[in-house]
Amino acid sequence: MKQKVEIRKVEKQDLDFVYKSICELENEELDFKVFKEIFNENISNSKNLYLIAENENEGLGFISFHTQNLLHHCGRVGEIQEFFIHKSHRGKGIGRQLIEKIMQYANQNNLKSIEVTTNRRRVENVLIYENLGFTLSHNKFTIYK
């Protein structure tokens, strides 16, 4: 029997779930106090969309999506910042459901594009994003300070 998955906006009470998910995603324990400040700021920003997928028992995954107006696109674009599905729930279409909600939001808000960046160490993500309809179109360069 297929489990019922509900997708809704992330709320303040989802902080612990999102924190644990990001720590697992990044494979490190992040500073909770700083994380909480950023979390509260981001979920209250009307240009961002944070969604959680859950069943009646637990959180299964979440996605964060930030939008901004860019000159070189002559319009508003969105970028997936974090995208996480717990290991035991991967391959069940939950990620696809979250992406579909992001695409609906993008269509309703006339976004020019949806972008996502993945770390080179997460090689498997390239295939996942291609299967979701993304194309590998840019290189991203970073300076860490």
C-alpha positions as CSV (number, residue, x, y, z in Angstrom):
1,M,0.0,0.0,0.0
2,K,1.4,3.4,-1.0
3,Q,1.9,5.9,1.8
4,K,0.0,9.2,1.7
5,V,2.5,12.1,1.4
6,E,1.4,15.6,2.3
7,I,3.4,18.6,1.0
8,R,3.0,21.9,2.9
9,K,4.9,25.0,3.6
10,V,7.6,24.8,6.3
11,E,6.7,26.4,9.5
12,K,8.7,27.4,12.6
13,Q,7.9,24.2,14.4
14,D,9.7,22.3,11.5
15,L,13.1,23.8,12.6
16,D,14.4,20.6,14.2
17,F,13.5,18.4,11.2
18,V,15.1,20.8,8.8
19,Y,18.2,21.2,11.0
20,K,18.8,17.5,11.3
21,S,18.2,17.0,7.5
22,I,20.7,19.7,6.6
23,C,23.3,18.4,9.0
24,E,22.9,14.9,7.4
25,L,23.1,16.4,3.9
26,E,26.3,18.3,4.8
27,N,27.7,15.5,6.9
28,E,28.4,17.9,9.8
29,E,26.8,19.4,12.8
30,L,26.1,23.1,12.1
31,D,25.8,25.8,14.7
32,F,22.2,25.5,15.8
33,K,21.8,29.1,17.1
34,V,23.1,30.6,13.8
35,F,21.1,28.0,11.8
36,K,17.9,29.0,13.6
37,E,18.3,32.7,12.9
38,I,18.8,32.0,9.2
39,F,16.0,29.5,9.1
40,N,13.5,32.0,10.6
41,E,14.7,34.8,8.3
42,N,14.4,32.6,5.2
43,I,11.0,31.0,5.9
44,S,9.5,34.5,6.6
45,N,10.9,36.0,3.3
46,S,8.0,36.2,0.8
47,K,10.5,35.6,-2.1
48,N,11.4,32.1,-0.7
49,L,9.3,28.9,-0.7
50,Y,10.2,26.2,1.8
51,L,8.3,22.9,1.5
52,I,8.2,19.8,3.7
53,A,7.0,16.3,2.6
54,E,5.6,14.3,5.4
55,N,3.4,11.3,6.1
56,E,1.2,10.9,9.2
57,N,4.2,9.8,11.2
58,E,7.3,11.8,10.1
59,G,9.0,14.2,7.9
60,L,10.3,12.6,4.7
61,G,12.2,15.4,3.0
62,F,12.1,19.1,2.2
63,I,13.1,21.7,-0.4
64,S,14.1,25.3,-0.2
65,F,13.6,27.7,-3.1
66,H,14.8,31.3,-3.3
67,T,13.8,33.8,-6.0
68,Q,15.2,37.0,-7.2
69,N,15.0,39.5,-10.1
70,L,18.1,39.3,-12.2
71,L,19.2,41.8,-14.8
72,H,20.7,39.2,-17.2
73,H,17.4,37.3,-17.2
74,C,15.4,40.5,-17.4
75,G,13.1,38.9,-14.8
76,R,12.6,36.8,-11.8
77,V,14.4,33.4,-11.5
78,G,14.4,30.8,-8.8
79,E,17.1,28.6,-7.3
80,I,16.7,25.4,-5.3
81,Q,19.1,25.9,-2.3
82,E,18.6,22.7,-0.4
83,F,16.8,19.5,-1.4
84,F,16.8,16.5,0.9
85,I,14.9,13.2,1.0
86,H,15.7,10.8,3.9
87,K,17.6,7.7,2.6
88,S,14.8,5.3,3.6
89,H,12.3,7.3,1.5
90,R,14.4,7.9,-1.7
91,G,13.2,6.4,-5.0
92,K,9.5,6.7,-4.0
93,G,8.7,9.8,-6.0
94,I,8.7,12.2,-3.0
95,G,11.5,14.4,-4.5
96,R,9.5,14.5,-7.8
97,Q,6.4,15.7,-5.9
98,L,8.4,18.5,-4.2
99,I,9.9,19.6,-7.6
100,E,6.4,19.6,-9.1
101,K,5.3,22.0,-6.4
102,I,8.3,24.3,-7.1
103,M,7.4,24.2,-10.9
104,Q,3.8,25.1,-10.1
105,Y,5.0,28.0,-8.0
106,A,7.4,29.1,-10.8
107,N,4.6,29.0,-13.4
108,Q,2.2,30.9,-11.2
109,N,4.8,33.6,-10.5
110,N,6.1,33.8,-14.1
111,L,9.7,32.8,-13.3
112,K,12.1,32.8,-16.2
113,S,13.9,29.7,-15.0
114,I,14.6,27.3,-12.1
115,E,18.2,26.6,-11.2
116,V,19.9,24.1,-8.9
117,T,23.5,23.6,-8.0
118,T,24.9,20.4,-6.6
119,N,28.3,19.7,-5.0
120,R,30.7,17.7,-7.3
121,R,31.1,15.1,-4.5
122,R,27.4,14.3,-5.0
123,V,27.8,12.7,-8.4
124,E,24.5,10.8,-8.3
125,N,22.6,14.1,-8.1
126,V,23.4,15.0,-11.6
127,L,21.5,12.1,-13.0
128,I,18.6,12.8,-10.5
129,Y,18.3,16.4,-11.7
130,E,18.5,15.4,-15.4
131,N,15.7,12.8,-14.8
132,L,13.7,15.7,-13.2
133,G,14.1,17.7,-16.4
134,F,17.1,19.9,-15.6
135,T,19.9,20.4,-18.1
136,L,23.5,20.9,-17.2
137,S,24.1,24.4,-18.6
138,H,26.5,26.3,-16.3
139,N,29.6,26.0,-14.3
140,K,29.7,27.5,-10.8
141,F,33.0,28.8,-9.2
142,T,33.4,29.4,-5.5
143,I,35.8,31.1,-3.2
144,Y,35.5,30.0,0.4
145,K,36.5,32.4,3.2
